[in-house]
Amino acid sequence: MHGIRVNTIAPGFIDTPIYGNSDTSATYKARLAQDVLFSRRLGSTDEVAALASACLDNPCLNAETIRIDGGIRMHPSLPDR
């Protein structure tokens, strides 16, 4: 036994510089946040970091995938006809 633990974090929409800082990007992020159940906003990088730290701090947590997405469930996209 090597004592290796494996956990994964599955982030939803996280507010990062990839979205930009223009008025258009603010409108786009607001539209994305509409489907987030709570708290109707994009997640922060600090929240993802806190979750990663909690995963490391808890020695009993193993073999898990943890979603950090505010409860968003993506709608299936339909193919163009």
PDB file as gemmi writes it, atoms N, CA and C in Angstrom:
CRYST1    1.000    1.000    1.000  90.00  90.00  90.00 P 1                      
ATOM      1  N   MET A   1       0.850  -1.171   0.000  1.00  0.00           N  
ATOM      2  CA  MET A   1       0.000   0.000   0.000  1.00  0.00           C  
ATOM      3  C   MET A   1       0.896   1.235   0.000  1.00  0.00           C  
ATOM      4  N   HIS A   2       0.610   2.167  -0.911  1.00  0.00           N  
ATOM      5  CA  HIS A   2       1.426   3.368  -1.063  1.00  0.00           C  
ATOM      6  C   HIS A   2       0.814   4.606  -0.427  1.00  0.00           C  
ATOM      7  N   GLY A   3      -0.420   4.558   0.022  1.00  0.00           N  
ATOM      8  CA  GLY A   3      -1.050   5.705   0.667  1.00  0.00           C  
ATOM      9  C   GLY A   3      -1.348   6.862  -0.273  1.00  0.00           C  
ATOM     10  N   ILE A   4      -1.607   6.556  -1.521  1.00  0.00           N  
ATOM     11  CA  ILE A   4      -1.918   7.608  -2.495  1.00  0.00           C  
ATOM     12  C   ILE A   4      -3.436   7.786  -2.549  1.00  0.00           C  
ATOM     13  N   ARG A   5      -3.883   9.009  -2.378  1.00  0.00           N  
ATOM     14  CA  ARG A   5      -5.310   9.322  -2.491  1.00  0.00           C  
ATOM     15  C   ARG A   5      -5.533  10.064  -3.802  1.00  0.00           C  
ATOM     16  N   VAL A   6      -6.684   9.820  -4.402  1.00  0.00           N  
ATOM     17  CA  VAL A   6      -7.020  10.495  -5.651  1.00  0.00           C  
ATOM     18  C   VAL A   6      -8.420  11.092  -5.530  1.00  0.00           C  
ATOM     19  N   ASN A   7      -8.497  12.403  -5.616  1.00  0.00           N  
ATOM     20  CA  ASN A   7      -9.759  13.132  -5.624  1.00  0.00           C  
ATOM     21  C   ASN A   7      -9.720  14.097  -6.797  1.00  0.00           C  
ATOM     22  N   THR A   8     -10.886  14.398  -7.329  1.00  0.00           N  
ATOM     23  CA  THR A   8     -10.952  15.367  -8.416  1.00  0.00           C  
ATOM     24  C   THR A   8     -11.966  16.447  -8.076  1.00  0.00           C  
ATOM     25  N   ILE A   9     -11.736  17.627  -8.616  1.00  0.00           N  
ATOM     26  CA  ILE A   9     -12.647  18.743  -8.468  1.00  0.00           C  
ATOM     27  C   ILE A   9     -13.207  19.053  -9.855  1.00  0.00           C  
ATOM     28  N   ALA A  10     -14.524  19.088  -9.937  1.00  0.00           N  
ATOM     29  CA  ALA A  10     -15.210  19.374 -11.205  1.00  0.00           C  
ATOM     30  C   ALA A  10     -15.833  20.762 -11.117  1.00  0.00           C  
ATOM     31  N   PRO A  11     -15.112  21.778 -11.577  1.00  0.00           N  
ATOM     32  CA  PRO A  11     -15.650  23.135 -11.462  1.00  0.00           C  
ATOM     33  C   PRO A  11     -16.708  23.428 -12.527  1.00  0.00           C  
ATOM     34  N   GLY A  12     -17.671  24.242 -12.124  1.00  0.00           N  
ATOM     35  CA  GLY A  12     -18.651  24.765 -13.073  1.00  0.00           C  
ATOM     36  C   GLY A  12     -18.109  26.058 -13.650  1.00  0.00           C  
ATOM     37  N   PHE A  13     -18.950  27.058 -13.736  1.00  0.00           N  
ATOM     38  CA  PHE A  13     -18.507  28.350 -14.258  1.00  0.00           C  
ATOM     39  C   PHE A  13     -17.776  29.104 -13.152  1.00  0.00           C  
ATOM     40  N   ILE A  14     -16.486  29.280 -13.330  1.00  0.00           N  
ATOM     41  CA  ILE A  14     -15.644  29.982 -12.374  1.00  0.00           C  
ATOM     42  C   ILE A  14     -15.198  31.294 -13.023  1.00  0.00           C  
ATOM     43  N   ASP A  15     -15.334  32.377 -12.301  1.00  0.00           N  
ATOM     44  CA  ASP A  15     -14.998  33.701 -12.827  1.00  0.00           C  
ATOM     45  C   ASP A  15     -13.483  33.853 -12.900  1.00  0.00           C  
ATOM     46  N   THR A  16     -12.955  33.686 -14.088  1.00  0.00           N  
ATOM     47  CA  THR A  16     -11.517  33.809 -14.341  1.00  0.00           C  
ATOM     48  C   THR A  16     -11.305  34.813 -15.478  1.00  0.00           C  
ATOM     49  N   PRO A  17     -10.076  35.223 -15.707  1.00  0.00           N  
ATOM     50  CA  PRO A  17      -9.802  36.198 -16.774  1.00  0.00           C  
ATOM     51  C   PRO A  17     -10.168  35.730 -18.180  1.00  0.00           C  
ATOM     52  N   ILE A  18     -10.461  34.456 -18.350  1.00  0.00           N  
ATOM     53  CA  ILE A  18     -10.807  33.962 -19.686  1.00  0.00           C  
ATOM     54  C   ILE A  18     -12.048  34.663 -20.247  1.00  0.00           C  
ATOM     55  N   TYR A  19     -12.926  35.146 -19.372  1.00  0.00           N  
ATOM     56  CA  TYR A  19     -14.139  35.825 -19.825  1.00  0.00           C  
ATOM     57  C   TYR A  19     -13.897  37.280 -20.217  1.00  0.00           C  
ATOM     58  N   GLY A  20     -12.768  37.842 -19.841  1.00  0.00           N  
ATOM     59  CA  GLY A  20     -12.466  39.231 -20.162  1.00  0.00           C  
ATOM     60  C   GLY A  20     -13.074  40.187 -19.148  1.00  0.00           C  
ATOM     61  N   ASN A  21     -12.947  41.486 -19.417  1.00  0.00           N  
ATOM     62  CA  ASN A  21     -13.424  42.509 -18.490  1.00  0.00           C  
ATOM     63  C   ASN A  21     -14.305  43.561 -19.151  1.00  0.00           C  
ATOM     64  N   SER A  22     -14.790  43.316 -20.327  1.00  0.00           N  
ATOM     65  CA  SER A  22     -15.599  44.310 -21.043  1.00  0.00           C  
ATOM     66  C   SER A  22     -17.063  44.240 -20.605  1.00  0.00           C  
ATOM     67  N   ASP A  23     -17.848  45.197 -21.073  1.00  0.00           N  
ATOM     68  CA  ASP A  23     -19.292  45.169 -20.812  1.00  0.00           C  
ATOM     69  C   ASP A  23     -19.925  43.922 -21.418  1.00  0.00           C  
ATOM     70  N   THR A  24     -19.433  43.523 -22.574  1.00  0.00           N  
ATOM     71  CA  THR A  24     -19.950  42.330 -23.231  1.00  0.00           C  
ATOM     72  C   THR A  24     -19.688  41.088 -22.390  1.00  0.00           C  
ATOM     73  N   SER A  25     -18.486  40.996 -21.810  1.00  0.00           N  
ATOM     74  CA  SER A  25     -18.181  39.822 -20.989  1.00  0.00           C  
ATOM     75  C   SER A  25     -19.001  39.820 -19.706  1.00  0.00           C  
ATOM     76  N   ALA A  26     -19.273  40.991 -19.149  1.00  0.00           N  
ATOM     77  CA  ALA A  26     -20.116  41.074 -17.948  1.00  0.00           C  
ATOM     78  C   ALA A  26     -21.532  40.584 -18.259  1.00  0.00           C  
ATOM     79  N   THR A  27     -22.044  40.950 -19.420  1.00  0.00           N  
ATOM     80  CA  THR A  27     -23.373  40.497 -19.842  1.00  0.00           C  
ATOM     81  C   THR A  27     -23.376  38.985 -20.046  1.00  0.00           C  
ATOM     82  N   TYR A  28     -22.324  38.466 -20.665  1.00  0.00           N  
ATOM     83  CA  TYR A  28     -22.209  37.032 -20.912  1.00  0.00           C  
ATOM     84  C   TYR A  28     -22.153  36.267 -19.590  1.00  0.00           C  
ATOM     85  N   LYS A  29     -21.343  36.744 -18.625  1.00  0.00           N  
ATOM     86  CA  LYS A  29     -21.234  36.071 -17.328  1.00  0.00           C  
ATOM     87  C   LYS A  29     -22.566  36.128 -16.582  1.00  0.00           C  
ATOM     88  N   ALA A  30     -23.292  37.215 -16.691  1.00  0.00           N  
ATOM     89  CA  ALA A  30     -24.602  37.316 -16.044  1.00  0.00           C  
ATOM     90  C   ALA A  30     -25.571  36.303 -16.634  1.00  0.00           C  
ATOM     91  N   ARG A  31     -25.487  36.108 -17.938  1.00  0.00           N  
ATOM     92  CA  ARG A  31     -26.348  35.111 -18.582  1.00  0.00           C  
ATOM     93  C   ARG A  31     -25.993  33.702 -18.122  1.00  0.00           C  
ATOM     94  N   LEU A  32     -24.703  33.410 -17.980  1.00  0.00           N  
ATOM     95  CA  LEU A  32     -24.285  32.102 -17.477  1.00  0.00           C  
ATOM     96  C   LEU A  32     -24.780  31.879 -16.051  1.00  0.00           C  
ATOM     97  N   ALA A  33     -24.720  32.909 -15.241  1.00  0.00           N  
ATOM     98  CA  ALA A  33     -25.085  32.802 -13.825  1.00  0.00           C  
ATOM     99  C   ALA A  33     -26.579  32.557 -13.619  1.00  0.00           C  
ATOM    100  N   GLN A  34     -27.404  32.837 -14.603  1.00  0.00           N  
ATOM    101  CA  GLN A  34     -28.854  32.649 -14.457  1.00  0.00           C  
ATOM    102  C   GLN A  34     -29.232  31.208 -14.146  1.00  0.00           C  
ATOM    103  N   ASP A  35     -28.450  30.242 -14.631  1.00  0.00           N  
ATOM    104  CA  ASP A  35     -28.764  28.830 -14.412  1.00  0.00           C  
ATOM    105  C   ASP A  35     -28.155  28.270 -13.133  1.00  0.00           C  
ATOM    106  N   VAL A  36     -27.361  29.058 -12.440  1.00  0.00           N  
ATOM    107  CA  VAL A  36     -26.769  28.603 -11.178  1.00  0.00           C  
ATOM    108  C   VAL A  36     -27.847  28.673 -10.107  1.00  0.00           C  
ATOM    109  N   LEU A  37     -28.080  27.571  -9.399  1.00  0.00           N  
ATOM    110  CA  LEU A  37     -29.163  27.533  -8.422  1.00  0.00           C  
ATOM    111  C   LEU A  37     -28.908  28.451  -7.234  1.00  0.00           C  
ATOM    112  N   PHE A  38     -27.713  28.384  -6.673  1.00  0.00           N  
ATOM    113  CA  PHE A  38     -27.376  29.242  -5.547  1.00  0.00           C  
ATOM    114  C   PHE A  38     -25.889  29.496  -5.600  1.00  0.00           C  
ATOM    115  N   SER A  39     -25.459  30.633  -5.742  1.00  0.00           N  
ATOM    116  CA  SER A  39     -26.091  31.875  -5.384  1.00  0.00           C  
ATOM    117  C   SER A  39     -26.217  32.815  -6.572  1.00  0.00           C  
ATOM    118  N   ARG A  40     -26.593  32.263  -7.690  1.00  0.00           N  
ATOM    119  CA  ARG A  40     -26.830  33.035  -8.921  1.00  0.00           C  
ATOM    120  C   ARG A  40     -25.640  33.883  -9.335  1.00  0.00           C  
ATOM    121  N   ARG A  41     -24.471  33.282  -9.265  1.00  0.00           N  
ATOM    122  CA  ARG A  41     -23.242  33.968  -9.687  1.00  0.00           C  
ATOM    123  C   ARG A  41     -22.236  32.907 -10.105  1.00  0.00           C  
ATOM    124  N   LEU A  42     -21.182  33.337 -10.753  1.00  0.00           N  
ATOM    125  CA  LEU A  42     -20.099  32.430 -11.065  1.00  0.00           C  
ATOM    126  C   LEU A  42     -19.280  32.205  -9.801  1.00  0.00           C  
ATOM    127  N   GLY A  43     -18.655  31.057  -9.707  1.00  0.00           N  
ATOM    128  CA  GLY A  43     -17.793  30.764  -8.571  1.00  0.00           C  
ATOM    129  C   GLY A  43     -16.507  31.577  -8.648  1.00  0.00           C  
ATOM    130  N   SER A  44     -15.794  31.618  -7.541  1.00  0.00           N  
ATOM    131  CA  SER A  44     -14.528  32.353  -7.510  1.00  0.00           C  
ATOM    132  C   SER A  44     -13.357  31.375  -7.432  1.00  0.00           C  
ATOM    133  N   THR A  45     -12.214  31.846  -7.855  1.00  0.00           N  
ATOM    134  CA  THR A  45     -11.014  31.013  -7.766  1.00  0.00           C  
ATOM    135  C   THR A  45     -10.665  30.733  -6.307  1.00  0.00           C  
ATOM    136  N   ASP A  46     -10.983  31.657  -5.403  1.00  0.00           N  
ATOM    137  CA  ASP A  46     -10.741  31.429  -3.974  1.00  0.00           C  
ATOM    138  C   ASP A  46     -11.587  30.267  -3.454  1.00  0.00           C  
ATOM    139  N   GLU A  47     -12.802  30.135  -3.961  1.00  0.00           N  
ATOM    140  CA  GLU A  47     -13.660  29.023  -3.531  1.00  0.00           C  
ATOM    141  C   GLU A  47     -13.108  27.683  -4.025  1.00  0.00           C  
ATOM    142  N   VAL A  48     -12.595  27.651  -5.229  1.00  0.00           N  
ATOM    143  CA  VAL A  48     -11.995  26.413  -5.743  1.00  0.00           C  
ATOM    144  C   VAL A  48     -10.749  26.072  -4.929  1.00  0.00           C  
ATOM    145  N   ALA A  49      -9.935  27.070  -4.636  1.00  0.00           N  
ATOM    146  CA  ALA A  49      -8.725  26.841  -3.833  1.00  0.00           C  
ATOM    147  C   ALA A  49      -9.077  26.336  -2.436  1.00  0.00           C  
ATOM    148  N   ALA A  50     -10.131  26.889  -1.833  1.00  0.00           N  
ATOM    149  CA  ALA A  50     -10.549  26.441  -0.501  1.00  0.00           C  
ATOM    150  C   ALA A  50     -10.996  24.981  -0.529  1.00  0.00           C  
ATOM    151  N   LEU A  51     -11.688  24.586  -1.601  1.00  0.00           N  
ATOM    152  CA  LEU A  51     -12.096  23.191  -1.737  1.00  0.00           C  
ATOM    153  C   LEU A  51     -10.890  22.274  -1.900  1.00  0.00           C  
ATOM    154  N   ALA A  52      -9.925  22.694  -2.709  1.00  0.00           N  
ATOM    155  CA  ALA A  52      -8.709  21.885  -2.887  1.00  0.00           C  
ATOM    156  C   ALA A  52      -7.981  21.716  -1.554  1.00  0.00           C  
ATOM    157  N   SER A  53      -7.912  22.777  -0.789  1.00  0.00           N  
ATOM    158  CA  SER A  53      -7.274  22.714   0.523  1.00  0.00           C  
ATOM    159  C   SER A  53      -8.031  21.769   1.454  1.00  0.00           C  
ATOM    160  N   ALA A  54      -9.353  21.845   1.436  1.00  0.00           N  
ATOM    161  CA  ALA A  54     -10.160  20.958   2.279  1.00  0.00           C  
ATOM    162  C   ALA A  54      -9.951  19.489   1.897  1.00  0.00           C  
ATOM    163  N   CYS A  55      -9.819  19.223   0.592  1.00  0.00           N  
ATOM    164  CA  CYS A  55      -9.556  17.850   0.138  1.00  0.00           C  
ATOM    165  C   CYS A  55      -8.233  17.336   0.695  1.00  0.00           C  
ATOM    166  N   LEU A  56      -7.236  18.196   0.703  1.00  0.00           N  
ATOM    167  CA  LEU A  56      -5.926  17.801   1.228  1.00  0.00           C  
ATOM    168  C   LEU A  56      -5.939  17.645   2.739  1.00  0.00           C  
ATOM    169  N   ASP A  57      -6.710  18.495   3.415  1.00  0.00           N  
ATOM    170  CA  ASP A  57      -6.743  18.486   4.877  1.00  0.00           C  
ATOM    171  C   ASP A  57      -7.511  17.314   5.467  1.00  0.00           C  
ATOM    172  N   ASN A  58      -8.425  16.728   4.701  1.00  0.00           N  
ATOM    173  CA  ASN A  58      -9.247  15.646   5.218  1.00  0.00           C  
ATOM    174  C   ASN A  58      -8.663  14.294   4.795  1.00  0.00           C  
ATOM    175  N   PRO A  59      -8.014  13.582   5.713  1.00  0.00           N  
ATOM    176  CA  PRO A  59      -7.331  12.338   5.343  1.00  0.00           C  
ATOM    177  C   PRO A  59      -8.275  11.189   4.992  1.00  0.00           C  
ATOM    178  N   CYS A  60      -9.553  11.315   5.297  1.00  0.00           N  
ATOM    179  CA  CYS A  60     -10.505  10.244   5.006  1.00  0.00           C  
ATOM    180  C   CYS A  60     -11.148  10.393   3.629  1.00  0.00           C  
ATOM    181  N   LEU A  61     -10.976  11.535   3.017  1.00  0.00           N  
ATOM    182  CA  LEU A  61     -11.566  11.773   1.705  1.00  0.00           C  
ATOM    183  C   LEU A  61     -10.707  11.120   0.635  1.00  0.00           C  
ATOM    184  N   ASN A  62     -11.307  10.208  -0.120  1.00  0.00           N  
ATOM    185  CA  ASN A  62     -10.557   9.491  -1.150  1.00  0.00           C  
ATOM    186  C   ASN A  62     -11.512   8.997  -2.236  1.00  0.00           C  
ATOM    187  N   ALA A  63     -11.003   8.988  -3.447  1.00  0.00           N  
ATOM    188  CA  ALA A  63     -11.715   8.435  -4.605  1.00  0.00           C  
ATOM    189  C   ALA A  63     -13.034   9.165  -4.864  1.00  0.00           C  
ATOM    190  N   GLU A  64     -13.015  10.481  -4.774  1.00  0.00           N  
ATOM    191  CA  GLU A  64     -14.212  11.278  -4.972  1.00  0.00           C  
ATOM    192  C   GLU A  64     -14.026  12.314  -6.066  1.00  0.00           C  
ATOM    193  N   THR A  65     -15.115  12.630  -6.734  1.00  0.00           N  
ATOM    194  CA  THR A  65     -15.182  13.773  -7.624  1.00  0.00           C  
ATOM    195  C   THR A  65     -16.182  14.740  -6.997  1.00  0.00           C  
ATOM    196  N   ILE A  66     -15.730  15.943  -6.714  1.00  0.00           N  
ATOM    197  CA  ILE A  66     -16.576  16.928  -6.051  1.00  0.00           C  
ATOM    198  C   ILE A  66     -16.882  18.051  -7.035  1.00  0.00           C  
ATOM    199  N   ARG A  67     -18.164  18.271  -7.247  1.00  0.00           N  
ATOM    200  CA  ARG A  67     -18.600  19.372  -8.113  1.00  0.00           C  
ATOM    201  C   ARG A  67     -18.613  20.646  -7.302  1.00  0.00           C  
ATOM    202  N   ILE A  68     -18.110  21.711  -7.881  1.00  0.00           N  
ATOM    203  CA  ILE A  68     -18.212  23.034  -7.270  1.00  0.00           C  
ATOM    204  C   ILE A  68     -18.781  23.951  -8.353  1.00  0.00           C  
ATOM    205  N   ASP A  69     -20.117  23.987  -8.372  1.00  0.00           N  
ATOM    206  CA  ASP A  69     -20.783  24.648  -9.492  1.00  0.00           C  
ATOM    207  C   ASP A  69     -22.072  25.359  -9.093  1.00  0.00           C  
ATOM    208  N   GLY A  70     -22.326  25.499  -7.805  1.00  0.00           N  
ATOM    209  CA  GLY A  70     -23.535  26.185  -7.369  1.00  0.00           C  
ATOM    210  C   GLY A  70     -24.821  25.453  -7.727  1.00  0.00           C  
ATOM    211  N   GLY A  71     -24.715  24.180  -8.072  1.00  0.00           N  
ATOM    212  CA  GLY A  71     -25.899  23.389  -8.398  1.00  0.00           C  
ATOM    213  C   GLY A  71     -26.356  23.498  -9.833  1.00  0.00           C  
ATOM    214  N   ILE A  72     -25.541  24.078 -10.695  1.00  0.00           N  
ATOM    215  CA  ILE A  72     -25.946  24.223 -12.095  1.00  0.00           C  
ATOM    216  C   ILE A  72     -26.007  22.852 -12.764  1.00  0.00           C  
ATOM    217  N   ARG A  73     -27.003  22.676 -13.572  1.00  0.00           N  
ATOM    218  CA  ARG A  73     -27.110  21.480 -14.392  1.00  0.00           C  
ATOM    219  C   ARG A  73     -27.272  21.962 -15.818  1.00  0.00           C  
ATOM    220  N   MET A  74     -26.313  21.618 -16.629  1.00  0.00           N  
ATOM    221  CA  MET A  74     -26.270  22.114 -17.995  1.00  0.00           C  
ATOM    222  C   MET A  74     -27.401  21.485 -18.811  1.00  0.00           C  
ATOM    223  N   HIS A  75     -28.036  22.298 -19.643  1.00  0.00           N  
ATOM    224  CA  HIS A  75     -29.079  21.804 -20.528  1.00  0.00           C  
ATOM    225  C   HIS A  75     -28.415  21.094 -21.703  1.00  0.00           C  
ATOM    226  N   PRO A  76     -28.991  19.997 -22.153  1.00  0.00           N  
ATOM    227  CA  PRO A  76     -28.403  19.335 -23.320  1.00  0.00           C  
ATOM    228  C   PRO A  76     -28.561  20.213 -24.547  1.00  0.00           C  
ATOM    229  N   SER A  77     -27.553  20.201 -25.369  1.00  0.00           N  
ATOM    230  CA  SER A  77     -27.660  20.965 -26.610  1.00  0.00           C  
ATOM    231  C   SER A  77     -28.244  20.055 -27.683  1.00  0.00           C  
ATOM    232  N   LEU A  78     -29.115  20.610 -28.464  1.00  0.00           N  
ATOM    233  CA  LEU A  78     -29.740  19.848 -29.533  1.00  0.00           C  
ATOM    234  C   LEU A  78     -28.998  20.094 -30.835  1.00  0.00           C  
ATOM    235  N   PRO A  79     -28.838  19.064 -31.630  1.00  0.00           N  
ATOM    236  CA  PRO A  79     -28.135  19.255 -32.903  1.00  0.00           C  
ATOM    237  C   PRO A  79     -28.958  20.132 -33.836  1.00  0.00           C  
ATOM    238  N   ASP A  80     -28.250  20.884 -34.655  1.00  0.00           N  
ATOM    239  CA  ASP A  80     -28.923  21.688 -35.672  1.00  0.00           C  
ATOM    240  C   ASP A  80     -29.532  20.769 -36.709  1.00  0.00           C  
ATOM    241  N   ARG A  81     -30.688  21.139 -37.163  1.00  0.00           N  
ATOM    242  CA  ARG A  81     -31.358  20.290 -38.183  1.00  0.00           C  
ATOM    243  C   ARG A  81     -31.323  20.954 -39.521  1.00  0.00           C  
TER     244      ARG A  81                                                      
END                                                                             
